[in-house]
Amino acid sequence: MKLLLASGLALAVALGGGASSQTPPTRDPAQIQAGTYAVDPGHTQVGWRVSHMGFSNYAGGFSDVSGTLDLQPKNPAASKLAIKIPVASVTTTSDKLTGELKGDQWLDAGKFPEMTFVSTKVTPDGKDKAKVLGNLTLHGVTKPVTLDVTLVGAGVNPLNKKVTVGFEAAGTLKRSEFGVKTYVPLIGDDLHLTIAGAFERQD
């Protein structure tokens, strides 16, 4: 029994020491490493939301995001972002609706397999925020969209030891302007996008 207690105490001390020695993520741009980062697809989520007949706000998501971020913390305006989102990855809580959204009446994933966003201008908005203007391509149509971006944190991932930076981004577009007009205005025209993005620095 004494041996078990001693072992448990040693393990707790070791774990506690490891946790306390881990430097927490920073939100100070001066401490963030510049360079080229790649999307961490396993920890990046793209969400969307539309009004459902004015009764509820219906939400879904996309997965398997890829892309790159050229991050310049000391000169944010020089940063560049490019991401790709597989349209066929769209999901909802209804299998029937998910299948319909992939079809030609909605997103037509077979004909237009990717949604992309490529930044054209980054405007800092305070220490940890920026407005990112870029060209969004959806359903074969490309139009400018602005994302409001907030830094979540940056540092070394304690599990894989990779330098990682995370952002939250939000923007709104008119889906009818991209040719996705089904049931407008019964189903809302405003498509609200959110991105919880994690990026890993490429050595």
N, C-alpha and C positions, 0 to 999 in steps of 0.2 A: 504493500500500500504506500509506504514512504517513497519507494522508488517511482511509483506511478505519479505521485503528487509532485515529486521533484522534476520528473520529466515534463509534466504538464506546465509547471512553473517556468521551466527553461524555455519551452516552446512559446509560451505567452510572451516572455521577455523578448525572445528572438523576433516574434511577429511584430510586437509593439515597436521594437527598435527599427525593423525594416520599414514599418509604416511611417514612423516619425522622420526617417532619413530621406524619404521620398519627397523631392521638391514639388510642391503643388503647382498646377498650371498657372500661368501668368496672363494678365490682361494688359500688360504694359508693352506697347509696341517696341520700345527700346530694347526689350529683352528677347524679342522674337527673331529667330534666324531667317535671313533672306534666302531665296533660292527657289528652285522648282519643286513643287509638291504635286503628288498624284492623289486622286480621290481614293479614299478607303471605302470600297463599295459595301463592306459588311457593316459599316457604322455610319453610312450616309442614307438619309431618308428624304424622299420628295413626297410631299402631301398636296392634295388639292381639295377644294371645297366649292360647292355651288348651292344656290337656293333651290330647294325642292318644292315648287309650287307656292312658295311663301310660307310653308308650314314648318320647314326644318332646313337646317344647313347640312347637306349630305356630303360626307367626306370619303376620300379614298387615297390611294397612294401609288407610287411607282418604286421600283427597286433596280438593282444591278447598274447603278449609275457609274459612269467613268468620266475621266477628264483630268485637266491639269490646272494648276494655279501657279503663276509666276508672282511670288509674293515679295514685295519690297516695303518692309515696315517703315523704313526711314523716309521713303518717298511713295506713299500709298497710291498716288495718281499714276505711277508707273506700273502698278500691278496689273496683271491680266488673268482672266478666267475663261476657260472653255470646258463645257460639260456636255455629255451625251446621255440621254435617257431612253432606254428601249420602250417603245410605246406598248408592246405586247406584255410588258411587266405590270400593266395597270391592274389594280386589285380593288375590290370592294367587299362588303360583308355578304353580298349576294352573288352566287356563282352565275346565275342567269344574267344579271346586270353586267357583271364583269365580261361575260362573253359578248353581250351586245355592244359594250363600249369598244371592244376590239374590232367590231365589224364595220362595214363600209357606211353605215348610217351615222356613225360617230367618228372614232379616231382613225379607222381604216388602217390598222396596224400592218396588214399585208402589203399595202401600197406605200404607206409612209411609216417605215419601221422605227424611225428615230425622231425624238424631239431634242433640239440642241439650243444652247445659249452660248454666245461668244461676246465677251465684253468689248465695248468700244471706248468707254470712258469711266474712270473711277474718281469720284469726288468725295474726299474726306468730309465727315460730318461729326466733328468732335474726335476725342482721343481713340475711341474704340468702335466707331460707326462710319459707314460710308454709303453713298448712293452709287450703285453700279448700273450704268446704262449699257445695254447690249442688244444684239439682234437675236431674237428668239424665233426658231423655225419649228412650226407645228403644222401637220396636215398639208405639207408642201408650200406653206406660206411663211414668209419671213417679215417680221415687223419689230420695231424697237420696243423694248420693255425695260422698265427701271426696277431694280431690286434694292430694297432697303436692307443693308447688311450690318450685322452686329457681331463683333468678336466675342466668342464664348471663352476661349482659353487656348494657351499654347504651352508646350513643354515636351518632355520625354515620356513616352508611354511606358509605364513601369513593367508591362508584360513583354512587349516585343522590342523595347528599347529604341523605338523609332521616334524621331522628332515629329510631333504631330500638332496641328493647329485646327481649331474648329470654329465654324461660323453658323449663325442663324440668318436666313435670308427670306424675304417675303415680297411678293409682287402680285399685281392683278392685271388680267388681260380680258379683252372681250373675245370670247370663243367664236362668235359669229364672224369676226374680222379675219379669223384663220380658216373659215369655211366649215366650221363645226356648228351648224345652225339648227340641228334637230331639237324640236320642242321649245325653241325660243319664242316668246318669253315665259312660257309655262315653267320650263326649267331655266334657271337663271343664266343670263348671258355672261355675267361676271364670274370668271374662273380665278379663284384665289389660290396662289401657289405658295408653298413654304418649303424651304430646304434646310435640313439639319445636316450640314456638311462637315465631314472629317477628312483631313488631307495629311498625307505623310511625305516628309521631305525625301527627295531622291538624291542619294549620294553620288 
